[in-house]
Amino acid sequence: MPLKTPPVQYDLIRLNGGLDQVTPTLSLPPGFARKAANFEASITGGYTRIAGYERYDGRPSPSAALYVILICNLTGTVAVGNTIVGQSSAATGKVIALDGSTVVITREVGTFVATEGFLVGATPVGTITTIQGVDSDGYQDAVYRNLAADDYRADITVVPGSGNILGVGIHAGTVYAWRNNAGATAAVMYKATASGWTIVTFGKTMSFNLGVIAIPDGSTINGQTSGATAVVSRTMLASGSYSAGTAAGQLVLSSVTGVFTIGENIRIGATVYAVVVSVPVQITLLPNGRFETVIANFGGGTANAKMYGADGVNKAFEFDGTVFAPIPTTMTTDTPTHVVVHKQHMFLSFGASLQFSAIGNPYQWSPVLGAGEIAMNGPISNMIALPGDQSSGALAVYTRHDTSVLYGTSSANFALSTFNTGTGAMPYTAQNMDQSYVLDDRGIVSLGTSLNFGNFTPATLTMTLRPFLINRINLATGSTLSREKGQYRVFFSDGTALYMTILNGKLLGTMPVQMLDPVLCTVEGETSSGSAVQYFGSDNGMVYQLDKGTSFDGDPIAASFNLVYNSTKSPRVLKRYRHSSVEMSGDYYAQIQFGYDLGYRTEYLTQPLDETYDVDLRSSYWDSMIWDNFVWDGSDVTPSEIGITGTAENMSIRISSTSDILQPFTVNSIIIHYTLRRGLR
């Protein structure tokens, strides 16, 4: 009687859960990762190789660069870097690659036409026979896209000056950055433009009192005695009233001519509006602050949203895209560190002092007008308005070791409640998703877990990543959100980060990231078209856009994960492994290295080497394609069939990728084919 062959069985491993460094192996589902770098838990399931980041200064994005393939009859010499010119079309393009009769260009201006000759300089070098769209080979397409990106990347420069980027802000879709000047004697504000970083010019400030009429912005004033003139860019009423003739505050001026004198009348024409208290002083910023910004609207109407900020070294400020206006408070040392706008009050932190402006007016800081101060137990590290409506929303105020919540709508009913003693937040790590998330001394916590579990380690959402966090807590530099991916992200000065994915309040997984450029300050906002964007500043003077491109600003992304050892629910039974199928999804060409360890990687078994597998995930849709710029036979979801061999009680799969040309791709699941053997003795 012939021997009966054991049936082939199939084990489906759904990749989810993220990284777990501490839970015992046999207690973990097989989709958890034991090691990981530069993969993230996807909100649709699986692990996604992260997107890259690329430098930014307002000029065209490197990853948006296009290429064109010209099939040519060459009669002269063409070299990479040449600019070619069409003889009849006058179109131009820069050569980024050559392969026999194939000339690949980027920066096409105009449109080349087939059959026309083309020049390098004034010399005819060939004739175009065919104009081709994207390369049909996925790998070659990725290479050409990357070459075009590299060419555009070279245009983008650092923020002028010296030292670290001190802060990044977004207002009305425009990106701004602060950096010390070359001598580190002052901080300078720059704006990203189509021609790169452009300095933001500051005006002058002049204090006034005894105001009887409000001076409209844009008015030209004159000094009654001196004859000096200036244009008023901003009138900032700090106290008093015009009707009583006691209005006092500050003017931001431009186009100053002559010298105003203290005590003279400020007029528009011959009409007296106020009296000069101090002569105009040029607005400057002291160096080495850490800028934090928020967008708020105190004036009503869509055009009145302005940027408000603080940096711990200078006065708080308001900026509307044109006018930079320092905001004096009543503090002797007027250098707030953190800023938030809540219930139409501007809140500023001065060490352990929480202060708020009058309602609806960020310029007024007198208690008589509704401003106030609340003392905290320690220096404030974060302030964030919690999710809620106008009546239920509250303000979370964190110190390093405590969490408090401010309830109420104004100085008439503000009430501070201690939420948790012993659980606080590292500076610049508070973000709102379904609730507030921060990095505490024990790890990442939310208000909900802090309330339910107190100040114990189980309160953290990253309890299973303690080995990663234990030496990095004090290296935290900032945080941001990816709203599209449902992620809270926290960054560290050693270039690492944690990406935590949350869907409908449920934690899907947290995975570490290792960048080549440390994230020292961050901002999250929207472009003028409403798309969510994130930027960060680093120690080399560059501002980078996150989730952009295929590389770390031109350098390869090294990504990998090792799954937990999987015994397919039979840890003491040997399995003969026969085959595997890896389901991947994406929109572009992808390449992975697949490997596996048998039997806890024992030296008594032959451990296989990793092998490389390619898959073209490009696909096209009739309603969203440009003719001759798509691939007919691509697929955005596909299994990769991979042979595996060996006999052991368990297996740990690893997948890796090191490349500067690959777009993000997702590994969704893995199916293992195996047959059961005997039990271990």
Secondary structure by P-SEA (a helix, b strand, c coil): cccccccbbbbbbcccccccccccccccccccccccccbbbbcccccccccbbbbbccccccccbbbbbbbccccccccccbbbbbccccbbbbbccccccbbbbccccccccccccccccccccccccccccccccaaaaaaaaaaaaaaaaaaccccccccccccccccccbbbbbbbcccccbbbbbbbccccbbbbbbbbbbbbccccccccccbbbbbccccbbbbbcbbbbccccccccbbbbbbbbccccccccccccccccccccbbbcccbbbbbbbcbbbbbbbbbbcccccccbbbbbcccccccccccccbbbbbbcccccccccbbbbcccbbbbbcccbbbbccccccccccccccccccccccccccccccccccccbbbbbbcccbbbbbbcccccbbbbbbccccbbbccccccccccbbbbcccccccaaaaaacccccccccccccccccccccccccccccccccbbbbbbccccbbbbbbbccccccccbbbbbccccccbbbbbcccbbbbbbbbccccbbbbcccccccccccccccccccccccccccccccccbbbbbbbcccbbbbbbbccccccccccccccbbbbbbbcbbbbcccccccccccccccbbbbbbbbbbbccbbbbbbbbbccccccccccbbbbbbbbccccc
